[in-house]
Amino acid sequence: MLLPTTLKKGDNMPVNIHGKQYKTVAERINELNEKEVKYSLVTEIISWENELIVMKATLKFDGQKFTGHSYEKENTTNINRTSALENCETSCIGRALASAGYFGSEFCS
């Protein structure tokens, strides 16, 4: 499959993970922005010891609060060799978005 060289707001490019289609975190943030609701999104490092990172994201809008947690171990995959923290943050944001109903066809576990 050829991907467009430039993604625009509103482009829906699900990714295939183990045979299931998921929307990217960026796409789901775009969907939230398109609704033009005022929201806050805060991430925090819960723990970072012995190459293990645990993070939490809190998403608030419309008087509701949604959380997502993630865990990554440094140096376990290609992405985690250089970007474990960023990967962990994106994952917890994705889980908070999924809790709020922004998940596409699957709630990734």
C-alpha positions in Angstrom: 0.0 0.0 0.0 1.4 3.4 -0.9 0.9 6.1 1.7 0.4 9.8 0.8 3.5 11.8 1.3 1.6 14.4 3.2 -1.2 13.7 5.7 -3.8 16.4 6.1 -6.1 17.0 9.1 -9.0 14.6 8.6 -7.0 12.0 6.6 -7.9 8.6 8.0 -4.9 6.3 7.9 -5.5 3.3 10.2 -2.5 1.0 10.9 -2.6 -2.7 10.9 -1.4 -4.3 14.2 -1.7 -8.0 14.4 -4.4 -8.1 11.7 -6.6 -5.4 13.4 -7.0 -1.8 12.2 -6.2 1.0 14.6 -6.3 4.8 14.2 -3.1 6.5 15.1 -3.0 8.7 18.2 -2.4 11.7 15.9 -5.6 10.9 13.9 -7.6 10.6 17.1 -6.3 13.9 18.4 -7.3 15.4 15.1 -10.8 14.0 15.6 -11.1 15.6 19.0 -9.8 18.9 17.6 -12.4 18.8 14.8 -15.2 18.7 17.5 -13.7 22.0 18.7 -14.2 21.1 22.3 -12.0 22.7 25.0 -9.9 20.0 26.5 -6.8 19.5 28.6 -4.3 16.7 28.1 -1.6 16.1 30.7 1.0 13.4 30.8 3.2 12.4 33.7 6.0 10.0 34.4 4.8 7.7 37.2 8.1 5.8 37.4 11.3 5.5 35.5 13.7 3.0 37.1 16.0 0.2 35.7 15.0 1.0 32.1 11.3 0.6 32.9 9.0 3.6 32.2 5.4 3.9 33.5 3.4 6.9 32.4 -0.2 8.3 32.8 -2.2 10.6 30.6 -5.2 12.5 31.8 -7.7 13.9 29.3 -10.5 16.2 30.5 -13.4 17.6 28.5 -17.1 18.1 28.8 -16.8 17.7 32.6 -15.4 14.2 32.3 -11.9 12.8 33.0 -10.3 9.9 31.1 -7.0 8.3 32.0 -4.6 6.0 30.2 -1.5 4.3 31.5 1.4 2.7 29.6 4.6 0.8 30.4 7.7 0.5 28.2 11.1 -1.1 28.7 14.1 0.6 27.2 16.2 -1.2 24.6 13.6 -4.0 24.0 12.5 -3.0 20.4 14.0 -0.8 17.7 11.8 2.1 18.7 12.5 1.7 22.4 16.3 1.8 21.8 16.1 5.5 21.0 12.5 6.6 21.9 11.1 4.6 24.8 9.9 7.7 26.6 8.2 9.1 23.6 6.6 5.7 22.8 5.4 5.4 26.3 3.8 8.8 26.3 2.1 8.2 22.9 0.7 5.0 24.2 -0.8 6.4 27.4 -2.3 9.3 25.4 -3.8 6.7 23.0 -5.4 4.8 25.9 -6.8 8.0 27.4 -8.3 8.8 24.0 -9.7 5.3 23.7 -11.3 5.6 27.2 -13.0 8.8 25.9 -14.4 6.9 22.9 -11.7 7.8 20.4 -10.4 4.4 19.3 -11.7 3.4 15.9 -12.7 -0.2 15.6 -10.5 -1.6 18.4 -9.5 -0.6 21.9 -5.8 -1.5 21.9 -4.5 -3.5 24.8 
